[in-house]
Amino acid sequence: MKTLLKDMYDCFYTPPEFSEQKQEVEECHQTLIQVLEKPERRLVLQIIDAKDRIVEDTSIDSFISGFELAWRLSMELNQYEKERSVSRCTARRLGALSMSGKEETK
Protein backbone atom coordinates (compact mmCIF):
# COMPACT_ATOMS: atom_id res chain seq x y z
CA MET A 1 0.00 0.00 0.00
CA LYS A 2 2.83 2.36 0.86
CA THR A 3 4.35 1.83 -2.60
CA LEU A 4 1.03 2.75 -4.23
CA LEU A 5 0.78 5.92 -2.14
CA LYS A 6 4.40 6.79 -2.98
CA ASP A 7 3.57 6.36 -6.68
CA MET A 8 0.55 8.64 -6.23
CA TYR A 9 2.77 11.19 -4.49
CA ASP A 10 5.22 11.10 -7.39
CA CYS A 11 2.36 11.49 -9.87
CA PHE A 12 0.30 14.22 -8.19
CA TYR A 13 2.71 16.26 -6.07
CA THR A 14 4.48 19.14 -7.73
CA PRO A 15 7.15 20.62 -5.46
CA PRO A 16 7.44 24.40 -5.25
CA GLU A 17 10.28 26.07 -7.15
CA PHE A 18 12.25 27.70 -4.28
CA SER A 19 14.50 29.38 -6.85
CA GLU A 20 15.83 32.01 -4.43
CA GLN A 21 16.64 29.40 -1.79
CA LYS A 22 18.30 27.12 -4.34
CA GLN A 23 20.43 30.04 -5.55
CA GLU A 24 21.45 30.82 -1.97
CA VAL A 25 22.38 27.18 -1.34
CA GLU A 26 24.48 27.11 -4.52
CA GLU A 27 26.31 30.32 -3.57
CA CYS A 28 27.07 28.99 -0.08
CA HIS A 29 28.21 25.70 -1.59
CA GLN A 30 30.65 27.48 -3.91
CA THR A 31 31.99 29.53 -1.00
CA LEU A 32 32.54 26.38 1.05
CA ILE A 33 34.37 24.73 -1.85
CA GLN A 34 36.81 27.65 -1.91
CA VAL A 35 37.31 27.78 1.87
CA LEU A 36 37.27 24.17 3.03
CA GLU A 37 39.58 21.29 2.37
CA LYS A 38 38.25 18.15 0.68
CA PRO A 39 37.45 16.14 3.89
CA GLU A 40 35.47 19.06 5.35
CA ARG A 41 33.62 19.63 2.05
CA ARG A 42 32.69 15.96 1.96
CA LEU A 43 31.33 16.19 5.52
CA VAL A 44 29.26 19.28 4.69
CA LEU A 45 27.85 17.56 1.60
CA GLN A 46 26.92 14.51 3.67
CA ILE A 47 25.05 16.77 6.09
CA ILE A 48 23.21 18.46 3.22
CA ASP A 49 22.33 15.11 1.62
CA ALA A 50 21.02 13.75 4.92
CA LYS A 51 18.93 16.88 5.45
CA ASP A 52 17.53 16.61 1.91
CA ARG A 53 16.51 12.98 2.57
CA ILE A 54 14.76 14.04 5.79
CA VAL A 55 12.85 16.76 3.94
CA GLU A 56 11.83 14.37 1.15
CA ASP A 57 10.75 11.63 3.58
CA THR A 58 8.77 14.17 5.61
CA SER A 59 7.02 15.43 2.49
CA ILE A 60 6.10 11.90 1.39
CA ASP A 61 4.92 11.01 4.90
CA SER A 62 2.79 14.15 5.03
CA PHE A 63 1.18 13.28 1.69
CA ILE A 64 0.46 9.72 2.80
CA SER A 65 -0.95 10.88 6.16
CA GLY A 66 -3.21 13.37 4.40
CA PHE A 67 -4.42 10.70 2.01
CA GLU A 68 -5.13 8.27 4.84
CA LEU A 69 -7.03 10.98 6.73
CA ALA A 70 -9.12 11.75 3.64
CA TRP A 71 -9.80 8.03 3.19
CA ARG A 72 -10.98 7.66 6.80
CA LEU A 73 -13.17 10.76 6.53
CA SER A 74 -14.70 9.36 3.36
CA MET A 75 -15.47 6.06 5.10
CA GLU A 76 -17.01 7.92 8.07
CA LEU A 77 -19.16 10.04 5.76
CA ASN A 78 -20.31 6.96 3.85
CA GLN A 79 -21.21 5.23 7.12
CA TYR A 80 -23.06 8.35 8.28
CA GLU A 81 -25.03 8.48 5.02
CA LYS A 82 -25.94 4.79 5.33
CA GLU A 83 -27.13 5.25 8.91
CA ARG A 84 -29.06 8.36 7.95
CA SER A 85 -30.69 6.53 5.05
CA VAL A 86 -31.70 3.64 7.33
CA SER A 87 -33.10 6.14 9.86
CA ARG A 88 -35.22 7.78 7.18
CA CYS A 89 -36.57 4.43 6.00
CA THR A 90 -37.35 3.41 9.58
CA ALA A 91 -39.06 6.73 10.25
CA ARG A 92 -41.16 6.39 7.11
CA ARG A 93 -42.21 2.87 8.05
CA LEU A 94 -43.06 3.96 11.59
CA GLY A 95 -44.96 6.94 10.22
CA ALA A 96 -46.83 4.70 7.84
CA LEU A 97 -47.67 2.29 10.66
CA SER A 98 -48.94 5.06 12.91
CA MET A 99 -51.07 6.45 10.09
CA SER A 100 -52.68 3.07 9.49
CA GLY A 101 -53.17 2.70 13.25
CA LYS A 102 -54.94 6.09 13.42
CA GLU A 103 -57.25 5.16 10.63
CA GLU A 104 -58.21 1.92 12.36
CA THR A 105 -59.19 3.72 15.61
CA LYS A 106 -61.53 6.13 13.81
C-alpha positions as CSV (number, residue, x, y, z in Angstrom):
1,M,0.0,0.0,0.0
2,K,2.8,2.4,0.9
3,T,4.3,1.8,-2.6
4,L,1.0,2.8,-4.2
5,L,0.8,5.9,-2.1
6,K,4.4,6.8,-3.0
7,D,3.6,6.4,-6.7
8,M,0.5,8.6,-6.2
9,Y,2.8,11.2,-4.5
10,D,5.2,11.1,-7.4
11,C,2.4,11.5,-9.9
12,F,0.3,14.2,-8.2
13,Y,2.7,16.3,-6.1
14,T,4.5,19.1,-7.7
15,P,7.1,20.6,-5.5
16,P,7.4,24.4,-5.3
17,E,10.3,26.1,-7.1
18,F,12.2,27.7,-4.3
19,S,14.5,29.4,-6.9
20,E,15.8,32.0,-4.4
21,Q,16.6,29.4,-1.8
22,K,18.3,27.1,-4.3
23,Q,20.4,30.0,-5.6
24,E,21.4,30.8,-2.0
25,V,22.4,27.2,-1.3
26,E,24.5,27.1,-4.5
27,E,26.3,30.3,-3.6
28,C,27.1,29.0,-0.1
29,H,28.2,25.7,-1.6
30,Q,30.6,27.5,-3.9
31,T,32.0,29.5,-1.0
32,L,32.5,26.4,1.0
33,I,34.4,24.7,-1.8
34,Q,36.8,27.6,-1.9
35,V,37.3,27.8,1.9
36,L,37.3,24.2,3.0
37,E,39.6,21.3,2.4
38,K,38.3,18.1,0.7
39,P,37.5,16.1,3.9
40,E,35.5,19.1,5.4
41,R,33.6,19.6,2.1
42,R,32.7,16.0,2.0
43,L,31.3,16.2,5.5
44,V,29.3,19.3,4.7
45,L,27.9,17.6,1.6
46,Q,26.9,14.5,3.7
47,I,25.0,16.8,6.1
48,I,23.2,18.5,3.2
49,D,22.3,15.1,1.6
50,A,21.0,13.7,4.9
51,K,18.9,16.9,5.5
52,D,17.5,16.6,1.9
53,R,16.5,13.0,2.6
54,I,14.8,14.0,5.8
55,V,12.8,16.8,3.9
56,E,11.8,14.4,1.1
57,D,10.8,11.6,3.6
58,T,8.8,14.2,5.6
59,S,7.0,15.4,2.5
60,I,6.1,11.9,1.4
61,D,4.9,11.0,4.9
62,S,2.8,14.1,5.0
63,F,1.2,13.3,1.7
64,I,0.5,9.7,2.8
65,S,-0.9,10.9,6.2
66,G,-3.2,13.4,4.4
67,F,-4.4,10.7,2.0
68,E,-5.1,8.3,4.8
69,L,-7.0,11.0,6.7
70,A,-9.1,11.7,3.6
71,W,-9.8,8.0,3.2
72,R,-11.0,7.7,6.8
73,L,-13.2,10.8,6.5
74,S,-14.7,9.4,3.4
75,M,-15.5,6.1,5.1
76,E,-17.0,7.9,8.1
77,L,-19.2,10.0,5.8
78,N,-20.3,7.0,3.8
79,Q,-21.2,5.2,7.1
80,Y,-23.1,8.3,8.3
81,E,-25.0,8.5,5.0
82,K,-25.9,4.8,5.3
83,E,-27.1,5.2,8.9
84,R,-29.1,8.4,7.9
85,S,-30.7,6.5,5.1
86,V,-31.7,3.6,7.3
87,S,-33.1,6.1,9.9
88,R,-35.2,7.8,7.2
89,C,-36.6,4.4,6.0
90,T,-37.3,3.4,9.6
91,A,-39.1,6.7,10.3
92,R,-41.2,6.4,7.1
93,R,-42.2,2.9,8.1
94,L,-43.1,4.0,11.6
95,G,-45.0,6.9,10.2
96,A,-46.8,4.7,7.8
97,L,-47.7,2.3,10.7
98,S,-48.9,5.1,12.9
99,M,-51.1,6.4,10.1
100,S,-52.7,3.1,9.5
101,G,-53.2,2.7,13.2
102,K,-54.9,6.1,13.4
103,E,-57.2,5.2,10.6
104,E,-58.2,1.9,12.4
105,T,-59.2,3.7,15.6
106,K,-61.5,6.1,13.8
